[in-house]
Amino acid sequence: MDLRDIKELIKLLDESTISKLELEDTNGFKLKLEKSDSVPKTTPGNLVRGAESVIVEDRLTEKVLETDLMEELMTVYAPMVGTFYRAPAPDAEPFVKEGVVVEIGDTLCIIEAMKLMNEITAEFRGRVVKILVENGQPVEYNQPLFLLERI
């Protein structure tokens, strides 16, 4: 689930008569949305119009999620099913670390699929904010791998 999906769910909740929504996916991502008519809809501190609380339990910290919501971070998704590797070899340095600026074409990781090593490259210049997958972990098609801040 990416930022666009979350925003769409929030909009649907705000426009409906439902007051509470909870979701959980197979990757352990949990989302809980609640609304209350007593919350002013234009209060500057609110993350989302009409939502009393947004509680997200995941590998992401609340600070990263808030940053994602406020700054529109870009998510890099797995283009295939396979095994995620941060480095070209077990004893090599990782391609990227959190906080590093990447250029268009820089290798972010490798996904091994059917004994083929597929380099996943940056499609825009940005700063790596969060690496969402552990080295050696299996990944699914369209699974979020990185959060990047476009610069």
ABEGO torsion letter per residue (X at the ends): XBAAAAAAAAAAAAABABABBBBBBAAGBBBBBBBBAABBAABAABABBGBABBBBBBABBAAAAAAAAAAGBBBBBBABBEBBBABABAABBBABBBGBBBBBGBBABBBBBGGBBBBBBBABBBBBABBABBBGBBBBBGBBABBBBBX
